[in-house]
Amino acid sequence: MRTITVNNEFPMRKMVVAMMGVGVLAIFLTSFAMGVDVPTPKEHVSATSEDSEMMSSVPPLMAKLKDNPNDKDALLQLAHLFNRAEDWQKAEPFWSKVVALDPSNIGARYHHGFALAQLNRFPEAVSVYEAILKAKPEESTAHYYLGMINKHGLKKPDVAKKHFKQALALKPDDKELLAEIEKELAAMK
Amino acid sequence: MYFAAHWAMLLALLISIAAAGFACIEAWSGQDKTASWLERAHLITVLLLILASTMLLRALIWHDFSLAYVAKFTDTSLPLLYTIAAFWAGQEGSLLFWALTMGLAVVAFLYSKSYKELSPRTRLYFWMFYLPIQAFFLLLLTGMSNPFVALATPPADGQGLNPLLRNIGMALHPPLLFFGYAGFTIPACLALAFSLSGERKSWVNTAHNWTLFSWAFLTSGILLGGWWAYMELGWGGYWAWDPVENASLIPWFSATALLHTALLERRFGTLPRTNVFLACLTLLLCLFATYLVRSGVVESLHAFGAGSVGRPLILAIAFGMALSLVVVAAMPRGNAPALPQMGSRQGLMTVSVWLFIALGGIVLLGTIWPVISQLWEPKPMGMTKGFYNTICLPLFTGLAMLLAVAPWFGWRGSLEKPKMAAIPVAVWIGVLGVGLWLGIKPVLAVAGVGAAAAVAVSSVLLAFSIPKAVRSRSFWSSHGSHLGFACIVLGVAVSGPFQKSAEAPLSPGQSISLGGYEFTYTRMRQFKTSEMSVDEAIVQVVKDGKVVGELTPQSRSYRNFDHPNSEVSVIFSLGDELYATIHDVKGELVSPLKVTINPMVNWVWIGSVIICLFPLLALRSRREKTAKALEK
């Protein structure tokens, strides 16, 4: 076995070699932890998926925004696209911008609140729905969403009950809403 | 069957880990016996990677939708070129392609004279640094980013390739980038290996061709990406400072800095530590580019979604950075010659290197700003185009001016031909003065045009004043590529600020007037192919009563994709390029027809071709390398 001359001019040679050794060991241990199987198949998405549509629509819309960051139509379309893809992280800033540009757009406010709730940003979602109620106290759906957030997100069943009841009081004839709220209230008993 | 491909990658991973481990043990104990075994191990892993890649390619071409990757990125109507290009359409295929390219590049290096001339000790260290990188890629491929995931219930047809990617530019842009990324592995590993082994000759000579090749591929990949954006996205521009675009630009800055500092080390032995650091930094920034694109850390118009490879990539980058810093810090200071004063070509070249580093730093900071600012901002926002343009364009203009004047300085100091050197500066001042006198705004654009003209004049004067130099390839390599850069500066300076655009919903017979041109929408043509149905607007362009040409922008509805895609149509010109897109079509009504006049935009693409090809003239053959070595 031929021995090479150790390079005296490189004082930290062994440290560098040790670092590489640690790196190799880390790769080995990670591969060991992952096992030898092929990862689990992902769910197949249908051929006309929302993702595909979104992918092809996003760049031209983003380009429009580069030209005009306040292009309401582009913002709205992007927000809807990300909503449909259930990418709340991306949808939320667009909804926020749409609301900032057009505070009278109650639909956008609902979407914004929903996206925030999906991101577990419950206090912000509550503020959004409360703002809707401030502008339109008769919005029973806002009470419904506040009930849901307080029940499932903030774990405040009493506040949730209050909102569910207010929703029912505002729209006692809405059978769908009634059924939903009754289901929620029943689960709280 | 795809289990075989998966197992091939697993075996390759195991061999890479084992070989890297042996290399570390040998290096630790001061032995150098295993180099030939490490070479064989690498050859086997590359064969296994070829096997896995062939299986993926076969699955793509045969439309085997039982493989999730094939089902996601292809369908039966996709033309063969794009079916093959789907290999790198997704994260899994891209990483496999990168690993394969890297492996093949190292095989080519293994059989090169440069490798054979390395001392056994340097070879051992080279493998000690390279094999873990290969193992890391194989770890991603066998786990978090496996292209061989099979579907329990294969669909009858796939989803098809994103229509925006069905463009020759996008078919070639990713592989060129990956050639560049993969190629930079060799200079980085050589830099570290030479540092540790203390081999006498400089690694920059050994890595010269690899650095040049990788740089040319990276540059062409970036510029082709810009051309694709211009021709396919339909917004009339080519660079939006999007995080994904920036991702590949950041390593380009450090790579370009490395090209110049390596030249200084080759000629004068200066900046050895800087070169080692820049070689490592470039490779790490290539990985960082992938991290930016694949981790979902920043929002982007074409970020590819949150992926599982983000964390391992950032850990690998952090590890690589720590290792590089340790090596650079521990490098003996030795007796590397000091840099001459600022008023020399070496000094000015160093200034240009600093400018490249500054530009890279700014683009990096701007790109990851939303990540940093989320620490105190509830709603972090990315940097706007205005931010990048305001900071980067003056620096690019400054760089162009440096290119115009630096060749007139001697390598070790003093201005060699002051009168000649004054001419490019006078040209710049003249162009700027005329621009100001005519009231042309923005002034920066005029300064850019002046700088481009100064570089062109400087290059021509150099050719005339040093006729001997014109016969050398190095002259054409450096000044040719600088001329290419000047063309790009000219194109950017004019096409961006002086672009004109108009849009309106039009019915047949209606027109838009813009910049002296009359764009008349004459009729709608509709046709179908197996891949798509097409609405094509025929737009006649007239200027001063003369027909300039016909624009045929299309709205394409691809199979499997509900949303129509705009297909750009252009009338080529070295002056005003006319550019048209249509969005929605209702019967014969187009809403809207958007027309754009892009002045001198083609100089960007001309410059791009020049800047990618001319540096290759500096590639050295074996004979030249031997002659250079004997000279020394």
Interface residues (C-beta under 8 A of the other chain):
Chain A: M1 R2 T3 I4 T5 V6 N7 E9 F10 P11 M12 R13 K14 M15 V16 V17 A18 M19 M20 G21 G23 V24 L25 I27 F28 T30 S31 M34 V36 V38 P39 T40 P41 K42 H44 V45 S46 A47 T48 S49 S52 E53 M55 S56 S57 V58 P59 P60 M62 A63 K64 K66 D67 P69 K90 P93 S96
Chain B: Y2 F3 H6 W7 L10 L13 L14 I17 A20 G21 A23 C24 I25 A27 W28 G30 Q31 D32 K33 A68 A71 K72 D75 P120 R121 M128 F129 L131 P132 A135 F136 L139 T142 G143 M144 N146 F148 V149 A150 L151 A152 T153 P154 P155 D157 G158 Q159 G160 N162 P163 L164 L192 S195 L196 S197 G198 L233 G234 W235 G237 A240 D242 E299 L301 H302 P312 F319 A322 L323 V326 V327 A329 A330 M331 P332 K379 M381 T384 K385 Y558 N560 F561 D562 H563 N565 S566 H583
